[in-house]
Every structure is written in structure tokens, then in C-alpha cells.
Amino acid sequence: MRPRAPLVLIGLCVLVAPIGLVLGRWSVATTPASILPPTTVPRSEAHGFASAKPSLAEPGDLSNVTIENLGQVEFDLAFELLSSAPKDALIAWAKRLETLPVTPRRTAAIGVFFKTLAQIDTKTAVDLALSMERADPRWVAIGAVGVAAPLANLTEVARMYTAINETKVPLVGELIERWSMIDPEATAQFLAGYSGKVTNDEIARFLGNWAALDPVAAMQWLQETDASRHCPRVFADFYAGWVLKDRTAALEDLAAHGADKTFKKAIETVSETLFTDSPDGARSFVLMLPTIAAQKAAIEQIAGHVTGRYLGNDYLHLETEDVAKWLFSLPDNLWHEEIGYIIDRWAGYDPSAVDTWLNQVPPQTKDRLLAEQCRAFNWNVPAAGLKAGLQIRDRELREETLRGIFEGKVKELQEELLRKAELSGEQAAELERILKKL
């Protein structure tokens, strides 16, 4: 029979080890060897904290809590610890965090401490953030409170930024954007008494939110504010918000200002918003605009999402076919500068759909569309564009269009273009005939 003493000892070790692990995470032992190392805690250990929750209800000596490791634990554990701690413990912890060496561990701990405390007691979080004397941890704390404070407590965040009174660096963008979503009037009152730096981009987001709730009050504020705020970005967000509240009034007012270049960005922003909601609504708005320049600004903004103008920043992801057909529904003088690029892009991935669509329009109009596609050909992939030019039925227009492509180019470039086009024998012979007259 095996002796019982070793078994009992092993059993005690198995029982005590997890308890020691849990307690060690929240308390500092009397010997340096037992202090938790500043390493990332594995997730499996973090879940082990769940067994420590009952002990937090009776925290005992909170001065021994290892607050330095707060950035490594689950949110619910941090929330329980901070919500159960008296104010003097919170003050002591904030001071300890401030005096830590400059490491990612310190930044994480300060961030979690103030984000969590801001949700529990925003006023205390603000007071502690402002009480920090060292610049780096102070700014980490201020930023954490600013993003985490509940909407109902944003007056405390406003108090914090007013006390800071930073005039060189904009700090209040997050505050005024969040606050203006629920109480734009209070946000406006804050801005009236705030002497710190506020950018026009931040004012734009504020006015956009206000206009979506009360465009009349937002417009009055804009009219009465400093003229430096009357910039394209501010007007763009203002009208974008107004459209959400009262589309008809917003579009009529914007169209009335359409000749003013300051409103160009607003026209562009509203146009693409309208198109994603209703292409017919976007068409009606374009036709409302008082000048060709304003109309083209709206059209180019929409067309740019399928012509590659925005490259990787195409945030609407419009269908090329939809934009091509929408453009074609506008008067001829508005689509001729844009539609060629769009048709060529469309033909690059669905040539049969382009052929079907072109065969449905009158022959003379089809020739114009083919000429526009040819002129807008892609030098790297010229086949679709050059073949479109060769399909033009009107001989004079066909020759004029294709000569315009090759005219002025050295022989080497002409030959390169022809190689890339991969024309059939008949197509190559026709193009050769045309180019002999250059």
C-alpha cells in the first residue's frame, strides 16, 4: 500500500496553488520574488480571476492591490474593483500609476483605470485626471475619460477640458461630436465659453448632428458664429445633416447657393448621399442646380466612385452599370465628359452587358457613346476602348476619334498601343487605313 502522507501533501498543493495564484494577482507579497512580473497575462489566467470576485466584496487592505496590472485583466474585474473601492484608495492608486516607469504597461493600466472609473464615477475620474502632475500620464488619463464617459455625464468632460484650456492642440472633437448627438444646445453653450482650440472639422461634425435634429437652430448658430467657420467642410456637414431632417428644404436651400464655390463640397456630399438612396432623387437635385459648374461637381463626385479616381478610398462601392445608366439619363451636355471612362470600365469586366445596352440606344447616340469610350481608353488595357472606336458607324466620326488617339505619339508608342490592343486582322487593317492619313 502506498503511504498516505505524500498523497495528502499533493492534495494540499493542488488546492493551495490556484488560491495563491488568484490572491497574488491582486496583492503585493512581502517579498520581491512574489510581485507579479510586468508581462502580459495569458487569457487562461485572466479567466481564473473569476474565482477572486467574491473576495473583492470584502477587499481588506486595498493599499496592497497590484493596480499596476490593471491593464491586463478583464473589464468586469476592473469594474468591480474600482466600483467597490473608497475614494481614498482611488486617489492612492492614481498616484501610484502616475509614478510608474514609462512603459506600455503603465499606459495600459492608466487607460483601463480611467476608462473604467469614468463609467462608474465621471466626476471623480475627471478630478483625478486633472490632479496628475506629470504630463504624459495626465494626457493618457484625460483621453481615456474623454472617450469613455457616459453621454449623461458629458458635462463633467466639458468641465475637464475647460479646466485644461488647451489653446494649441484640439482636444474637444470627441466631446462635441458625442454631445451634439443628444444635446446640441448644451454643446453650443460649451463652445461659447470654451477658449481652447476647436477645428472647423470638429465644428462641421457638431453642426451636422445639430442640423439633423434642428436645422433652424443650427443655421442660426452658423450665421451668427465667426466667419472663419463658414468654410466648405462645415457647409457640407451642415447640409448633410439637414437632408436627414427635411430633404426638400435642404435641397432647395443648397441649390439656391449653388453658384457659390464655397458650397461645392456640400453639393458633392449631398449628391452622393442622394444617389445611394435614390438615383432619381440625385438626378432631380442635379437638375435643380443653377450652373453647369455646380451640376458637373455633383456628377463628378458620383462618377468618381467607379472611374478609379478615389483608388482604394472608394467608400460607396457603386455599381458601374448603375452609374453609367444614371449619367445617360441626364442631358447630353452633362454626361459627355464622364461617361466614356465609366463605359470603358464597365466593358472591362462585362462587355456583353455593354453591347446589349448600347444596342438599345439610337444609332447616332450609340456612335457618340462609343467615341467617348474610345477617347477614355485605358493605356494599360486599351483593347476595349480601341475596339469601341472601330465600331463607330459614322466613318467621319470613327476616323476623327481614332486619329485623335494616335496623333502626336512617337512610332514606338503607337506600336506598343497596337500590340496591347490585340486587334483582329480586319480591325488592324481598318485602323492601319485610318492612321495612314496622320
Backbone hydrogen bonds, N-H to C=O, Kabsch-Sander energy under -0.5 kcal/mol:
donor,donor_aa,acceptor,acceptor_aa,energy
7,L,3,P,-0.6
8,V,4,R,-2.4
9,L,5,A,-2.5
10,I,6,P,-2.6
11,G,7,L,-2.3
12,L,8,V,-2.3
13,C,9,L,-2.2
14,V,10,I,-2.3
15,L,11,G,-1.9
16,V,12,L,-2.8
17,A,13,C,-2.4
19,I,15,L,-0.8
20,G,16,V,-2.7
21,L,17,A,-2.2
22,V,18,P,-2.4
23,L,19,I,-2.7
24,G,20,G,-2.2
25,R,21,L,-1.0
25,R,22,V,-0.7
26,W,22,V,-0.8
26,W,23,L,-0.8
27,S,23,L,-1.4
28,V,64,N,-1.3
29,A,27,S,-0.6
34,S,31,T,-1.9
35,I,32,P,-1.6
39,T,37,P,-2.2
45,E,42,P,-0.7
46,A,42,P,-2.1
47,H,43,R,-2.2
48,G,44,S,-0.8
48,G,45,E,-0.5
49,F,45,E,-0.5
49,F,46,A,-1.5
50,A,47,H,-1.7
51,S,48,G,-1.2
52,A,49,F,-2.3
53,K,49,F,-0.6
53,K,50,A,-1.2
55,S,52,A,-0.5
56,L,52,A,-0.9
56,L,53,K,-1.1
57,A,53,K,-0.7
57,A,54,P,-1.0
58,E,55,S,-1.0
62,L,60,G,-1.3
64,N,61,D,-1.5
65,V,62,L,-1.3
66,T,26,W,-1.0
67,I,65,V,-2.1
69,N,66,T,-1.8
70,L,67,I,-1.9
72,Q,69,N,-2.1
73,V,70,L,-1.3
78,A,74,E,-1.9
79,F,75,F,-3.1
80,E,76,D,-2.1
81,L,77,L,-2.4
82,L,78,A,-2.5
83,S,79,F,-2.4
84,S,80,E,-1.4
85,A,81,L,-0.7
85,A,82,L,-0.5
89,A,86,P,-0.5
90,L,86,P,-1.8
91,I,87,K,-2.4
92,A,88,D,-2.0
93,W,89,A,-2.6
94,A,90,L,-2.4
95,K,91,I,-2.0
96,R,92,A,-2.2
97,L,93,W,-2.7
98,E,94,A,-2.0
99,T,95,K,-1.5
100,L,97,L,-1.1
103,T,101,P,-1.0
107,T,103,T,-1.9
108,A,104,P,-2.6
109,A,105,R,-2.3
110,I,106,R,-2.8
111,G,107,T,-2.5
112,V,108,A,-2.5
113,F,109,A,-2.7
114,F,110,I,-2.6
115,K,111,G,-2.4
116,T,112,V,-2.4
117,L,113,F,-2.5
118,A,114,F,-2.2
119,Q,115,K,-0.9
119,Q,116,T,-0.6
120,I,116,T,-1.1
121,D,117,L,-3.6
125,A,121,D,-2.3
126,V,122,T,-2.6
127,D,123,K,-2.5
128,L,124,T,-2.7
129,A,125,A,-2.3
130,L,126,V,-2.6
131,S,127,D,-1.4
132,M,128,L,-0.7
132,M,129,A,-0.9
138,R,134,R,-1.6
139,W,135,A,-2.4
140,V,136,D,-1.9
141,A,137,P,-2.4
142,I,138,R,-2.6
143,G,139,W,-2.5
144,A,140,V,-2.1
145,V,141,A,-2.4
146,G,142,I,-2.4
147,V,143,G,-1.7
148,A,144,A,-1.5
149,A,145,V,-1.9
153,N,150,P,-1.8
154,L,151,L,-1.3
156,E,153,N,-1.3
157,V,153,N,-0.9
158,A,154,L,-2.5
159,R,155,T,-1.9
160,M,156,E,-2.0
161,Y,157,V,-2.3
162,T,158,A,-2.3
163,A,159,R,-2.2
164,I,160,M,-1.8
165,N,161,Y,-2.5
167,T,165,N,-0.5
171,L,197,K,-0.7
172,V,197,K,-0.5
176,I,172,V,-2.8
177,E,173,G,-2.0
178,R,174,E,-2.2
179,W,175,L,-3.1
180,S,176,I,-2.0
181,M,177,E,-0.6
181,M,178,R,-0.7
182,I,178,R,-0.6
182,I,179,W,-1.3
183,D,179,W,-3.2
187,T,183,D,-1.9
188,A,184,P,-2.5
189,Q,185,E,-2.1
190,F,186,A,-2.2
191,L,187,T,-2.4
192,A,188,A,-1.9
193,G,189,Q,-1.1
193,G,190,F,-0.7
194,Y,190,F,-0.8
195,S,193,G,-0.5
197,K,166,E,-1.8
203,I,199,T,-2.0
204,A,200,N,-2.5
205,R,201,D,-1.8
206,F,202,E,-2.0
207,L,203,I,-2.8
208,G,204,A,-2.5
209,N,205,R,-2.0
210,W,206,F,-2.2
211,A,207,L,-3.1
212,A,208,G,-1.4
213,L,209,N,-0.6
213,L,210,W,-1.3
214,D,210,W,-3.8
218,A,214,D,-2.2
219,M,215,P,-2.5
220,Q,216,V,-2.2
221,W,217,A,-2.2
222,L,218,A,-2.3
223,Q,219,M,-2.6
224,E,220,Q,-1.8
225,T,221,W,-1.4
229,R,226,D,-2.1
230,H,227,A,-1.7
231,C,229,R,-2.0
235,F,231,C,-2.2
236,A,232,P,-2.4
237,D,233,R,-2.1
238,F,234,V,-2.4
239,Y,235,F,-2.6
240,A,236,A,-2.0
241,G,237,D,-2.2
242,W,238,F,-2.3
243,V,239,Y,-2.5
244,L,240,A,-0.8
244,L,241,G,-0.5
245,K,241,G,-0.9
245,K,242,W,-0.8
246,D,242,W,-3.2
250,A,246,D,-2.3
251,L,247,R,-2.7
252,E,248,T,-2.2
253,D,249,A,-2.2
254,L,250,A,-2.5
255,A,251,L,-2.5
256,A,252,E,-1.7
257,H,253,D,-0.9
257,H,254,L,-0.8
258,G,255,A,-1.5
260,D,257,H,-2.0
261,K,259,A,-0.5
263,F,260,D,-1.9
264,K,261,K,-1.7
267,I,263,F,-2.2
268,E,264,K,-2.4
269,T,265,K,-2.8
270,V,266,A,-2.7
271,S,267,I,-2.2
272,E,268,E,-2.0
273,T,269,T,-1.6
274,L,270,V,-2.6
275,F,271,S,-2.4
276,T,272,E,-1.9
277,D,273,T,-1.1
278,S,274,L,-4.0
282,A,278,S,-2.1
283,R,279,P,-2.4
284,S,280,D,-2.3
285,F,281,G,-2.0
286,V,282,A,-2.4
287,L,283,R,-2.1
288,M,284,S,-0.9
288,M,285,F,-0.6
289,L,285,F,-1.1
289,L,286,V,-0.7
295,Q,291,T,-2.2
296,K,292,I,-2.8
297,A,293,A,-1.9
298,A,294,A,-1.8
299,I,295,Q,-2.2
300,E,296,K,-3.0
301,Q,297,A,-1.6
302,I,298,A,-1.4
303,A,299,I,-3.0
304,G,300,E,-2.2
305,H,302,I,-1.4
306,V,303,A,-2.2
307,T,303,A,-1.2
309,R,304,G,-0.7
310,Y,304,G,-1.0
311,L,308,G,-1.0
313,N,310,Y,-3.0
314,D,311,L,-0.9
315,Y,313,N,-1.3
323,V,319,E,-2.0
324,A,320,T,-2.5
325,K,321,E,-2.3
326,W,322,D,-2.1
327,L,323,V,-2.8
328,F,324,A,-2.1
329,S,325,K,-0.9
329,S,326,W,-0.7
330,L,327,L,-1.9
334,L,331,P,-2.0
335,W,331,P,-1.0
335,W,332,D,-0.6
336,H,332,D,-1.5
338,E,335,W,-1.4
339,I,335,W,-2.8
341,Y,338,E,-0.6
342,I,338,E,-1.3
343,I,339,I,-2.8
344,D,340,G,-2.3
345,R,341,Y,-1.9
346,W,342,I,-2.4
347,A,343,I,-2.9
348,G,344,D,-1.0
349,Y,345,R,-0.5
349,Y,346,W,-1.4
350,D,346,W,-2.1
354,V,350,D,-1.6
355,D,351,P,-2.5
356,T,352,S,-2.4
357,W,353,A,-2.2
358,L,354,V,-2.8
359,N,355,D,-2.0
360,Q,357,W,-1.4
361,V,358,L,-1.2
366,K,362,P,-2.7
367,D,363,P,-2.2
368,R,364,Q,-1.5
369,L,365,T,-2.3
370,L,366,K,-2.6
371,A,367,D,-2.3
372,E,368,R,-2.2
373,Q,369,L,-2.3
374,C,370,L,-2.5
375,R,371,A,-2.3
376,A,372,E,-1.2
377,F,374,C,-1.5
378,N,381,V,-0.6
379,W,377,F,-0.6
386,L,382,P,-2.6
387,K,383,A,-2.5
388,A,384,A,-1.8
389,G,385,G,-1.8
390,L,386,L,-1.8
391,Q,387,K,-0.8
391,Q,388,A,-0.9
392,I,389,G,-1.1
395,R,393,R,-0.7
398,R,394,D,-2.8
399,E,395,R,-2.6
400,E,396,E,-2.3
401,T,397,L,-2.5
402,L,398,R,-2.3
403,R,399,E,-2.4
404,G,400,E,-1.6
405,I,401,T,-0.9
406,F,402,L,-1.5
407,E,403,R,-2.6
409,K,406,F,-1.9
414,Q,410,V,-2.0
415,E,411,K,-2.5
416,E,412,E,-2.1
417,L,413,L,-2.3
418,L,414,Q,-2.1
419,R,415,E,-2.1
420,K,416,E,-2.1
421,A,417,L,-1.5
422,E,418,L,-0.9
422,E,419,R,-0.6
423,L,418,L,-0.5
428,A,424,S,-2.9
429,A,425,G,-2.1
430,E,426,E,-2.0
431,L,427,Q,-2.4
432,E,428,A,-2.4
433,R,429,A,-2.1
434,I,430,E,-2.0
435,L,431,L,-2.5
436,K,432,E,-1.2
437,K,434,I,-1.2
438,L,435,L,-1.7
